[in-house]
Amino acid sequence: MTRQTIIPISIFVLCMVLLMGCGGAKMGNEDTKPTMSDVDYEIIDIEELELKEKEEIVTWYDDVFDQEGVHSMDGTKGFSKYTYILIADGEKATGGYAIQIESMKGNEDEIRIVAKVREPQKGEFVTQAFGYPHLLLRINQDSRKILLEKQ
């Protein structure tokens, strides 16, 4: 090889090495949190469930609807192709309370639900009986951890 051929080849190889070295480097300040995306859900009326699902769901529902927190029944137990999520705010002395979903987002490890509890306004006519505000949701079968943030 002549000197005229070696110099351009050497420059080309050097440029390729530099380009490959720069492409794989990551900056230390990059955000490494998993990306959250919306999770599709539907609000379910317990009375409208299909008969094949209803017995197991109703038993679970009756056990947890009055217990404050987020509860889930994973469809992987064979009864359904869905996972049911019940958000409950515990016992209230009157009616007029309601739960609204502000957002439901998930990443590979968890589903994060942001819910708002509506309280009765001063002077509003409400049922004078104990109530248990809750909301039953259904998503496609999912075994991720479910977290609730109330506003």
C-alpha positions in Angstrom: 0.0 0.0 0.0 1.1 3.4 -0.7 1.2 6.3 1.6 -1.7 8.0 -0.3 -3.9 4.9 0.4 -2.9 4.4 4.1 -3.7 8.0 5.2 -7.4 8.1 4.0 -8.0 4.5 5.4 -6.5 5.5 8.8 -8.6 8.6 9.0 -11.7 6.6 8.1 -11.0 4.0 10.8 -10.2 6.6 13.4 -13.5 8.4 12.6 -15.5 5.2 12.9 -13.9 4.3 16.3 -14.7 7.8 17.6 -18.3 7.6 16.3 -18.9 4.2 17.9 -17.4 5.3 21.2 -19.7 8.3 21.4 -22.9 6.6 20.5 -23.1 4.2 23.5 -22.2 6.7 26.2 -24.9 7.9 28.6 -24.8 11.0 30.7 -25.0 10.4 34.5 -27.9 12.9 34.9 -30.4 11.0 32.8 -33.7 10.2 34.4 -34.0 6.5 34.7 -37.6 6.3 36.0 -39.8 4.0 34.0 -42.2 5.8 31.7 -45.8 5.9 32.9 -48.6 5.5 30.3 -52.4 5.5 30.6 -54.2 2.3 31.6 -57.6 1.7 30.0 -60.3 0.9 32.5 -64.1 0.8 32.8 -66.3 1.5 35.7 -68.4 -1.5 36.6 -71.8 -1.9 38.2 -71.7 -5.1 40.3 -75.2 -5.9 39.3 -74.3 -6.0 35.5 -71.5 -8.5 35.6 -71.8 -11.6 33.4 -73.1 -14.6 35.2 -69.9 -16.7 34.8 -67.9 -14.0 36.6 -70.5 -12.8 39.0 -70.3 -15.4 41.9 -66.6 -15.1 42.6 -66.5 -11.3 42.1 -69.6 -10.6 44.2 -68.1 -12.7 47.1 -64.9 -10.7 46.9 -66.7 -7.4 46.5 -68.9 -8.1 49.6 -65.8 -8.8 51.6 -64.0 -5.5 50.8 -66.3 -2.7 49.6 -66.5 -1.2 53.1 -62.7 -1.4 53.8 -60.8 1.8 53.0 -58.1 1.4 50.5 -57.5 -0.1 47.1 -58.3 -3.8 46.6 -57.8 -6.0 43.6 -58.8 -9.4 42.4 -56.5 -10.7 39.7 -58.1 -12.5 36.8 -55.2 -14.9 36.6 -57.0 -17.1 39.2 -58.9 -18.5 36.2 -62.3 -16.9 36.7 -61.9 -14.1 34.2 -59.8 -12.3 31.6 -60.0 -9.2 33.7 -58.5 -7.8 36.9 -61.0 -6.0 39.1 -60.0 -3.0 41.2 -62.1 -1.7 44.1 -61.3 1.8 45.5 -63.1 2.3 48.8 -63.2 5.2 51.2 -64.5 3.4 54.3 -67.6 4.1 56.3 -69.2 7.6 56.2 -72.0 8.9 58.5 -74.1 10.1 55.6 -74.5 9.8 51.8 -73.2 12.4 49.3 -69.7 11.0 49.0 -68.3 9.8 45.7 -65.0 8.7 44.2 -63.8 10.0 40.9 -60.7 8.7 38.9 -58.4 11.5 38.0 -55.8 9.3 36.3 -54.7 5.7 36.0 -51.2 5.2 34.6 -48.8 2.2 34.7 -45.3 1.2 34.0 -43.8 -2.3 33.9 -44.0 -2.8 37.7 -47.0 -0.9 38.9 -50.3 0.8 38.2 -50.8 4.2 39.9 -54.3 5.4 40.4 -55.1 9.0 41.4 -58.6 9.3 42.8 -60.5 12.2 44.2 -63.1 11.8 46.9 -66.1 14.1 46.6 -67.6 15.2 49.9 -71.1 16.6 50.3 -71.2 20.4 50.3 -72.5 22.3 53.3 -76.3 22.5 53.1 -76.5 19.7 50.5 -79.4 17.2 51.1 -77.9 13.8 51.6 -79.0 10.4 52.8 -79.0 10.2 56.6 -77.6 6.7 56.7 -74.1 5.2 56.8 -72.6 5.0 53.4 -69.5 3.3 51.9 -68.3 5.3 48.9 -66.5 3.0 46.5 -65.8 2.5 42.8 -65.4 -0.8 41.0 -63.1 -0.8 38.0 -62.2 -3.4 35.5 -59.0 -3.6 33.4 -57.5 -6.3 31.2 -55.9 -9.1 33.2 -52.9 -7.6 35.0 -50.8 -8.7 37.9 -48.8 -5.4 38.5 -48.9 -3.8 41.9 -51.7 -1.3 42.3 -51.0 2.0 44.2 -53.6 4.6 45.2 -53.1 8.3 45.7 -56.2 10.1 47.0 -56.6 13.8 46.5 
